[in-house]
Amino acid sequence: MTGPLRIVFAGTPQFSVPALDALHAAGHHLLAAYTQPDRPAGRGRVLAASPVKRRALSLGVALEQPVTIGTPLATERLAAYRADLMVVVAYGLILPPSILDRPRLGCLNIHASLLPRWRGAAPIQRAILAGDTHTGITIMKMDAGLDTGPTLLRRELVIGEQESGGQLHDRLAVLGAEAIVAAIDEWTAGRIAPVPQASEGVTYAAKIRKQEAVIDWSQSACEIARRVRAFNPWPVAETRWQGEQLRIWAAAELAAAAPGAAAGQVIEARHGRIVVATGAGVLRLEMLQLPGRKPMPAAEFLKAVALEGARLGPADG
């Protein structure tokens, strides 16, 4: 590194925290942390600080929590910091050109995909849903487009066959923290330069909607297993059983068939195994949850619930 930079950080969820820690540990001057305003959370809807706010306070970093960031006042406040660089990771607000151009070196973004694949809001879940075998982190110099800016550095990793969205999220957060420090070092030393993204292979990772978590048992076991993995820990894949929500936290495709069984039919529910027919193949349910209860392994679930012969889904009975 040629020397510590004056950095403004912008991020909100837990995914952003490792990067904030890494920049602090690398000796950069963290002038301020921009994060979303406190939001109501939990059953009591009590205002809660974001993970970035909590970490910034513990590090003694100044806080900025504007409701919007494109106003003249917000631009003036950022300009007053005289930052060399702004580092953005899952901030949650779109930065207008007036903000992007304010720091001396512009704004760098940590994006959880290998751009241009999975531009947009939910690259981790979309990669799992699509059956991607690899993903990674891209450090991008931001422009006015949606994740369209030139890239400085890419770090790739393999997606585990049974890896959940939460597990992949945590690994990518750590990888992103390592990558942003390395990218700043290499870029400011003149050893790397921004490279325009390829025009081929562009895909978009739309924001996850809760409705997507409802299992369609006519899909294949492979597709449903990906959905279960992608939506753990949020919004969690679900189906219906006896008119109640039944959440599926973990499941695995089995190399077996279910001749004559309707999609959503429970074809085995004993000896700790719950196996359900799908549109193609069968799925073993490994971790389940009924309303008001904690998630339970299949063996524990079957001690309290009889599922043999049940039909899961909207027409469950």
BABA-735422 format. One record per residue (C-alpha): residue in one letter; residue number from 1; x, y, z. Coordinates in steps of 0.05 Angstrom, whole numbers, padded with zeros to 5 digits. Layout:
// residues N
+------+-----+--------+--------+--------+
: rest :  nr :      u :      v :      w :
+------+-----+--------+--------+--------+
:    A : NUM :      X :      Y :      Z :
...
+------+-----+--------+--------+--------+
This chain:
// residues 317
+------+-----+--------+--------+--------+
: rest :  nr :      u :      v :      w :
+------+-----+--------+--------+--------+
:    M :   1 :  00000 :  00000 :  00000 :
:    T :   2 :  00026 :  00069 : -00018 :
:    G :   3 : -00004 :  00099 :  00045 :
:    P :   4 : -00068 :  00101 :  00084 :
:    L :   5 : -00127 :  00133 :  00049 :
:    R :   6 : -00182 :  00178 :  00076 :
:    I :   7 : -00243 :  00132 :  00066 :
:    V :   8 : -00317 :  00141 :  00075 :
:    F :   9 : -00352 :  00074 :  00083 :
:    A :  10 : -00424 :  00059 :  00062 :
:    G :  11 : -00459 : -00005 :  00082 :
:    T :  12 : -00517 : -00031 :  00124 :
:    P :  13 : -00525 : -00106 :  00136 :
:    Q :  14 : -00479 : -00157 :  00169 :
:    F :  15 : -00449 : -00172 :  00100 :
:    S :  16 : -00416 : -00103 :  00103 :
:    V :  17 : -00384 : -00110 :  00171 :
:    P :  18 : -00322 : -00153 :  00153 :
:    A :  19 : -00302 : -00101 :  00101 :
:    L :  20 : -00308 : -00044 :  00151 :
:    D :  21 : -00265 : -00084 :  00200 :
:    A :  22 : -00214 : -00100 :  00146 :
:    L :  23 : -00206 : -00027 :  00124 :
:    H :  24 : -00197 : -00006 :  00197 :
:    A :  25 : -00146 : -00061 :  00209 :
:    A :  26 : -00108 : -00042 :  00146 :
:    G :  27 : -00095 :  00027 :  00176 :
:    H :  28 : -00139 :  00069 :  00130 :
:    H :  29 : -00171 :  00132 :  00160 :
:    L :  30 : -00245 :  00117 :  00166 :
:    L :  31 : -00276 :  00186 :  00164 :
:    A :  32 : -00349 :  00164 :  00169 :
:    A :  33 : -00395 :  00105 :  00160 :
:    Y :  34 : -00458 :  00117 :  00121 :
:    T :  35 : -00514 :  00068 :  00138 :
:    Q :  36 : -00589 :  00063 :  00133 :
:    P :  37 : -00631 :  00097 :  00187 :
:    D :  38 : -00653 :  00055 :  00246 :
:    R :  39 : -00713 :  00012 :  00228 :
:    P :  40 : -00768 : -00023 :  00269 :
:    A :  41 : -00749 : -00096 :  00281 :
:    G :  42 : -00775 : -00156 :  00318 :
:    R :  43 : -00845 : -00170 :  00344 :
:    G :  44 : -00843 : -00106 :  00385 :
:    R :  45 : -00824 : -00065 :  00324 :
:    V :  46 : -00771 : -00029 :  00366 :
:    L :  47 : -00722 :  00015 :  00328 :
:    A :  48 : -00658 : -00023 :  00316 :
:    A :  49 : -00590 :  00000 :  00292 :
:    S :  50 : -00559 : -00033 :  00231 :
:    P :  51 : -00500 : -00080 :  00240 :
:    V :  52 : -00455 : -00028 :  00207 :
:    K :  53 : -00479 :  00026 :  00256 :
:    R :  54 : -00465 : -00019 :  00315 :
:    R :  55 : -00395 : -00036 :  00290 :
:    A :  56 : -00378 :  00035 :  00271 :
:    L :  57 : -00397 :  00060 :  00340 :
:    S :  58 : -00351 :  00007 :  00371 :
:    L :  59 : -00294 :  00030 :  00327 :
:    G :  60 : -00306 :  00104 :  00342 :
:    V :  61 : -00324 :  00121 :  00269 :
:    A :  62 : -00370 :  00179 :  00256 :
:    L :  63 : -00440 :  00161 :  00231 :
:    E :  64 : -00484 :  00187 :  00176 :
:    Q :  65 : -00555 :  00161 :  00168 :
:    P :  66 : -00589 :  00202 :  00114 :
:    V :  67 : -00658 :  00180 :  00091 :
:    T :  68 : -00637 :  00198 :  00020 :
:    I :  69 : -00567 :  00213 : -00006 :
:    G :  70 : -00579 :  00253 : -00069 :
:    T :  71 : -00598 :  00320 : -00037 :
:    P :  72 : -00553 :  00381 : -00040 :
:    L :  73 : -00545 :  00377 :  00036 :
:    A :  74 : -00522 :  00304 :  00033 :
:    T :  75 : -00472 :  00322 : -00022 :
:    E :  76 : -00445 :  00380 :  00018 :
:    R :  77 : -00436 :  00336 :  00080 :
:    L :  78 : -00398 :  00284 :  00041 :
:    A :  79 : -00354 :  00337 :  00009 :
:    A :  80 : -00337 :  00363 :  00077 :
:    Y :  81 : -00301 :  00298 :  00094 :
:    R :  82 : -00252 :  00310 :  00036 :
:    A :  83 : -00248 :  00234 :  00025 :
:    D :  84 : -00199 :  00201 : -00022 :
:    L :  85 : -00246 :  00143 : -00033 :
:    M :  86 : -00315 :  00117 : -00016 :
:    V :  87 : -00324 :  00042 : -00006 :
:    V :  88 : -00394 :  00016 : -00015 :
:    V :  89 : -00421 : -00053 :  00003 :
:    A :  90 : -00495 : -00069 :  00008 :
:    Y :  91 : -00512 :  00002 :  00029 :
:    G :  92 : -00584 :  00001 :  00004 :
:    L :  93 : -00588 :  00070 : -00028 :
:    I :  94 : -00571 :  00087 : -00100 :
:    L :  95 : -00514 :  00136 : -00105 :
:    P :  96 : -00526 :  00192 : -00156 :
:    P :  97 : -00469 :  00221 : -00199 :
:    S :  98 : -00462 :  00280 : -00151 :
:    I :  99 : -00441 :  00230 : -00097 :
:    L : 100 : -00401 :  00182 : -00141 :
:    D : 101 : -00357 :  00239 : -00166 :
:    R : 102 : -00345 :  00272 : -00098 :
:    P : 103 : -00287 :  00230 : -00069 :
:    R : 104 : -00220 :  00243 : -00103 :
:    L : 105 : -00214 :  00171 : -00128 :
:    G : 106 : -00288 :  00158 : -00136 :
:    C : 107 : -00327 :  00100 : -00105 :
:    L : 108 : -00310 :  00026 : -00102 :
:    N : 109 : -00363 : -00027 : -00092 :
:    I : 110 : -00357 : -00098 : -00065 :
:    H : 111 : -00405 : -00141 : -00105 :
:    A : 112 : -00421 : -00213 : -00087 :
:    S : 113 : -00416 : -00243 : -00157 :
:    L : 114 : -00368 : -00250 : -00215 :
:    L : 115 : -00393 : -00191 : -00256 :
:    P : 116 : -00425 : -00184 : -00305 :
:    R : 117 : -00462 : -00246 : -00280 :
:    W : 118 : -00514 : -00229 : -00228 :
:    R : 119 : -00517 : -00154 : -00228 :
:    G : 120 : -00568 : -00129 : -00179 :
:    A : 121 : -00597 : -00140 : -00109 :
:    A : 122 : -00594 : -00215 : -00095 :
:    P : 123 : -00533 : -00246 : -00128 :
:    I : 124 : -00521 : -00299 : -00074 :
:    Q : 125 : -00590 : -00329 : -00076 :
:    R : 126 : -00596 : -00324 : -00152 :
:    A : 127 : -00530 : -00361 : -00162 :
:    I : 128 : -00554 : -00419 : -00119 :
:    L : 129 : -00623 : -00420 : -00152 :
:    A : 130 : -00591 : -00423 : -00221 :
:    G : 131 : -00546 : -00482 : -00201 :
:    D : 132 : -00482 : -00443 : -00210 :
:    T : 133 : -00421 : -00482 : -00187 :
:    H : 134 : -00377 : -00420 : -00178 :
:    T : 135 : -00387 : -00349 : -00155 :
:    G : 136 : -00342 : -00297 : -00121 :
:    I : 137 : -00329 : -00224 : -00107 :
:    T : 138 : -00318 : -00168 : -00155 :
:    I : 139 : -00288 : -00101 : -00135 :
:    M : 140 : -00318 : -00050 : -00182 :
:    K : 141 : -00308 :  00024 : -00194 :
:    M : 142 : -00378 :  00050 : -00191 :
:    D : 143 : -00414 :  00089 : -00246 :
:    A : 144 : -00486 :  00111 : -00254 :
:    G : 145 : -00510 :  00043 : -00280 :
:    L : 146 : -00533 : -00018 : -00242 :
:    D : 147 : -00468 : -00054 : -00226 :
:    T : 148 : -00441 : -00035 : -00295 :
:    G : 149 : -00376 : -00001 : -00275 :
:    P : 150 : -00305 : -00025 : -00293 :
:    T : 151 : -00275 : -00078 : -00249 :
:    L : 152 : -00210 : -00077 : -00210 :
:    L : 153 : -00206 : -00146 : -00180 :
:    R : 154 : -00244 : -00212 : -00179 :
:    R : 155 : -00238 : -00269 : -00129 :
:    E : 156 : -00272 : -00335 : -00145 :
:    L : 157 : -00297 : -00391 : -00100 :
:    V : 158 : -00334 : -00457 : -00108 :
:    I : 159 : -00406 : -00462 : -00085 :
:    G : 160 : -00413 : -00525 : -00041 :
:    E : 161 : -00464 : -00576 : -00065 :
:    Q : 162 : -00504 : -00570 :  00000 :
:    E : 163 : -00485 : -00498 :  00017 :
:    S : 164 : -00541 : -00453 :  00040 :
:    G : 165 : -00551 : -00380 :  00022 :
:    G : 166 : -00530 : -00361 :  00093 :
:    Q : 167 : -00466 : -00402 :  00090 :
:    L : 168 : -00446 : -00374 :  00023 :
:    H : 169 : -00463 : -00303 :  00047 :
:    D : 170 : -00414 : -00310 :  00105 :
:    R : 171 : -00358 : -00337 :  00062 :
:    L : 172 : -00367 : -00282 :  00010 :
:    A : 173 : -00368 : -00228 :  00064 :
:    V : 174 : -00300 : -00250 :  00087 :
:    L : 175 : -00274 : -00256 :  00016 :
:    G : 176 : -00301 : -00187 :  00000 :
:    A : 177 : -00264 : -00157 :  00059 :
:    E : 178 : -00199 : -00188 :  00037 :
:    A : 179 : -00210 : -00167 : -00035 :
:    I : 180 : -00225 : -00093 : -00021 :
:    V : 181 : -00161 : -00084 :  00018 :
:    A : 182 : -00120 : -00119 : -00036 :
:    A : 183 : -00154 : -00080 : -00092 :
:    I : 184 : -00140 : -00013 : -00058 :
:    D : 185 : -00067 : -00032 : -00047 :
:    E : 186 : -00057 : -00055 : -00119 :
:    W : 187 : -00096 :  00002 : -00151 :
:    T : 188 : -00063 :  00059 : -00112 :
:    A : 189 :  00005 :  00028 : -00127 :
:    G : 190 : -00010 :  00028 : -00201 :
:    R : 191 : -00006 : -00047 : -00209 :
:    I : 192 : -00079 : -00056 : -00232 :
:    A : 193 : -00127 : -00012 : -00271 :
:    P : 194 : -00203 : -00013 : -00280 :
:    V : 195 : -00225 : -00060 : -00336 :
:    P : 196 : -00292 : -00051 : -00372 :
:    Q : 197 : -00341 : -00108 : -00360 :
:    A : 198 : -00355 : -00157 : -00417 :
:    S : 199 : -00419 : -00145 : -00455 :
:    E : 200 : -00432 : -00220 : -00458 :
:    G : 201 : -00459 : -00262 : -00401 :
:    V : 202 : -00498 : -00207 : -00367 :
:    T : 203 : -00552 : -00232 : -00318 :
:    Y : 204 : -00594 : -00196 : -00267 :
:    A : 205 : -00606 : -00216 : -00196 :
:    A : 206 : -00675 : -00189 : -00179 :
:    K : 207 : -00693 : -00175 : -00107 :
:    I : 208 : -00720 : -00236 : -00071 :
:    R : 209 : -00795 : -00235 : -00059 :
:    K : 210 : -00826 : -00275 : -00002 :
:    Q : 211 : -00874 : -00308 : -00050 :
:    E : 212 : -00815 : -00342 : -00084 :
:    A : 213 : -00805 : -00384 : -00021 :
:    V : 214 : -00870 : -00422 : -00031 :
:    I : 215 : -00851 : -00491 : -00058 :
:    D : 216 : -00881 : -00514 : -00123 :
:    W : 217 : -00879 : -00590 : -00116 :
:    S : 218 : -00888 : -00598 : -00192 :
:    Q : 219 : -00816 : -00574 : -00200 :
:    S : 220 : -00760 : -00625 : -00198 :
:    A : 221 : -00727 : -00647 : -00134 :
:    C : 222 : -00663 : -00613 : -00157 :
:    E : 223 : -00698 : -00546 : -00167 :
:    I : 224 : -00734 : -00550 : -00100 :
:    A : 225 : -00670 : -00569 : -00063 :
:    R : 226 : -00636 : -00507 : -00093 :
:    R : 227 : -00695 : -00464 : -00070 :
:    V : 228 : -00689 : -00491 :  00001 :
:    R : 229 : -00615 : -00477 :  00002 :
:    A : 230 : -00620 : -00408 : -00029 :
:    F : 231 : -00674 : -00384 :  00018 :
:    N : 232 : -00640 : -00406 :  00083 :
:    P : 233 : -00640 : -00363 :  00126 :
:    W : 234 : -00689 : -00317 :  00091 :
:    P : 235 : -00745 : -00320 :  00071 :
:    V : 236 : -00742 : -00396 :  00083 :
:    A : 237 : -00775 : -00445 :  00035 :
:    E : 238 : -00846 : -00464 :  00057 :
:    T : 239 : -00905 : -00507 :  00039 :
:    R : 240 : -00973 : -00522 :  00071 :
:    W : 241 : -00994 : -00581 :  00114 :
:    Q : 242 : -01063 : -00587 :  00145 :
:    G : 243 : -01075 : -00513 :  00131 :
:    E : 244 : -01012 : -00492 :  00168 :
:    Q : 245 : -00947 : -00463 :  00143 :
:    L : 246 : -00891 : -00515 :  00142 :
:    R : 247 : -00822 : -00485 :  00133 :
:    I : 248 : -00767 : -00527 :  00103 :
:    W : 249 : -00697 : -00506 :  00126 :
:    A : 250 : -00657 : -00562 :  00095 :
:    A : 251 : -00671 : -00615 :  00043 :
:    A : 252 : -00632 : -00660 : -00005 :
:    E : 253 : -00648 : -00690 : -00073 :
:    L : 254 : -00647 : -00766 : -00072 :
:    A : 255 : -00625 : -00811 : -00130 :
:    A : 256 : -00692 : -00847 : -00130 :
:    A : 257 : -00760 : -00845 : -00163 :
:    A : 258 : -00832 : -00846 : -00137 :
:    P : 259 : -00873 : -00884 : -00188 :
:    G : 260 : -00947 : -00866 : -00185 :
:    A : 261 : -00939 : -00815 : -00128 :
:    A : 262 : -00968 : -00746 : -00138 :
:    A : 263 : -00922 : -00685 : -00131 :
:    G : 264 : -00922 : -00664 : -00058 :
:    Q : 265 : -00940 : -00734 : -00033 :
:    V : 266 : -00902 : -00757 :  00029 :
:    I : 267 : -00880 : -00827 :  00008 :
:    E : 268 : -00839 : -00842 :  00070 :
:    A : 269 : -00843 : -00814 :  00141 :
:    R : 270 : -00810 : -00863 :  00189 :
:    H : 271 : -00743 : -00882 :  00219 :
:    G : 272 : -00723 : -00809 :  00218 :
:    R : 273 : -00734 : -00801 :  00143 :
:    I : 274 : -00784 : -00756 :  00109 :
:    V : 275 : -00786 : -00766 :  00033 :
:    V : 276 : -00832 : -00728 : -00014 :
:    A : 277 : -00848 : -00739 : -00087 :
:    T : 278 : -00836 : -00681 : -00134 :
:    G : 279 : -00849 : -00667 : -00208 :
:    A : 280 : -00784 : -00705 : -00223 :
:    G : 281 : -00750 : -00747 : -00170 :
:    V : 282 : -00757 : -00746 : -00094 :
:    L : 283 : -00734 : -00699 : -00039 :
:    R : 284 : -00713 : -00716 :  00032 :
:    L : 285 : -00735 : -00663 :  00082 :
:    E : 286 : -00681 : -00655 :  00135 :
:    M : 287 : -00700 : -00595 :  00177 :
:    L : 288 : -00773 : -00572 :  00187 :
:    Q : 289 : -00811 : -00520 :  00227 :
:    L : 290 : -00884 : -00511 :  00245 :
:    P : 291 : -00911 : -00443 :  00268 :
:    G : 292 : -00892 : -00424 :  00339 :
:    R : 293 : -00839 : -00479 :  00342 :
:    K : 294 : -00764 : -00483 :  00331 :
:    P : 295 : -00735 : -00516 :  00269 :
:    M : 296 : -00726 : -00591 :  00282 :
:    P : 297 : -00688 : -00647 :  00248 :
:    A : 298 : -00734 : -00697 :  00212 :
:    A : 299 : -00725 : -00750 :  00266 :
:    E : 300 : -00748 : -00702 :  00321 :
:    F : 301 : -00804 : -00675 :  00278 :
:    L : 302 : -00833 : -00745 :  00267 :
:    K : 303 : -00837 : -00758 :  00342 :
:    A : 304 : -00892 : -00705 :  00346 :
:    V : 305 : -00922 : -00705 :  00276 :
:    A : 306 : -00949 : -00762 :  00232 :
:    L : 307 : -00935 : -00746 :  00160 :
:    E : 308 : -00940 : -00814 :  00127 :
:    G : 309 : -00985 : -00808 :  00065 :
:    A : 310 : -00996 : -00733 :  00073 :
:    R : 311 : -01000 : -00687 :  00013 :
:    L : 312 : -00960 : -00622 :  00020 :
:    G : 313 : -00977 : -00559 : -00017 :
:    P : 314 : -01037 : -00514 : -00030 :
:    A : 315 : -01084 : -00573 : -00039 :
:    D : 316 : -01059 : -00608 :  00024 :
:    G : 317 : -01122 : -00622 :  00064 :
+------+-----+--------+--------+--------+
